[in-house]
Structures are given as C-alpha cells and as structure tokens.
C-alpha cells in the first residue's frame, strides 16, 4: 500500500491549519483551524473489506512535571508515550481519499460528537479526552480528529504518524466509544496491509522543524 497527502510531505512539518494550536509570541500558543489533513491511499491488498485510519504522536512526555511551565523545559531524556489524535474505522473500500477538513474544521470545546461520522464511518475517542479532564471549559469526550498541540516548552520535535490499515473486516469489532489501544487490539489478526505518512510539529520556537 501507498499513502500520500497534499497537506504535507512525508517527514516534513505539518502546516498550522492542521494543528490544534499554533505558536503565539504573547501567550505561547493560540487555537488554530484544527482541520484534518488530506490523505489518499492506493494499492490495497486483495480481500480488503474496509479501511481504518490511526494518527498518533509517539513523542508525548510520560510525565507532566515540566509541561507548559514558565522557566522550565521538558527534557529530551524524558521517556515518551503514544498520544492518539484520530481513530477512524469502517471506511468502505469505495473511499480511498479523505479531503482536508472533511472530518474536522475548527476546535470544538468539550469535543466533537461521535462515534457516528460521515459515510457510515465511526470515530474513536482521542487522547485530548484525558488531557482536558478536570478543565471546566474544555473537558469532555473528544471524538474524531484533533491535531497537534505539543508542549510549547518541549525540547524535542514531535512526529505525527498517519497510518491507513486495510482490513479483512467490513466493520471493526465493538460498538460505542473506543480508544487507540482498543482499536489496535480489535484489528489484530485482521490487517492485510498498511501504509503510513509522518509529519512533524513543534510549538517551541527553539526547536528546528
């Protein structure tokens, strides 16, 4: 399988319009357009019955001691964990391209609704759900795509991996809300092929993209 995007080039920076936030010289960050990027894929294996898309950032700090705190920096030596930004399943085989902004166009406080989405697809809960827990203005279930917003004081560049999976299932197992780990476990043994494209992003002016 092969995957491409007209929104960004593999290994290159993701434009701010596809991020949750962009740098701001006065406040460090401000909310952005938060549009999902364009994705297109081809050469799916024979027997494919549906597609699934997962976007994750493997560079998220495992501890929040220094995150977004004045006068402090998140060290590069800190262990990193996965943060899921988008889970989209039950994509019919007739669809091999997703337009920019088709599933997300703006930040929705308390999260976009789900899991049902356009074209009969379903979207899982991304990890902003846990990130905003306890925030009276933002907490909620964040279904669908919400783009990059790495700590503005992180010392490393973050990588956003968009993976399309070709599955031998017409519909992903399970119903209701699901998270990244749930999805990967559900499709185990059903992946006929996959392809990935990676974009980078940082809110720290000192980090080179």
Secondary structure, 3 states (H helix, E strand, C coil): CEEECCCCCCCCECCHHHCCEEEECCCEEEECCCCCCCEEEECCCCCCCEEEEEEEEEEEECCCCCCCCCCCCECCCCCEEEEEEEEEEEECCCCCEECCCCCCCCCCCCCECCCECHHHCEECECCHHHHCCCCCCCCCCCECCCCCCCCCCECCCEEEEEEEEEECCCCCCCCCCCCHHHHHHHHCCCEEEEEEEEEEECCCCCCCC
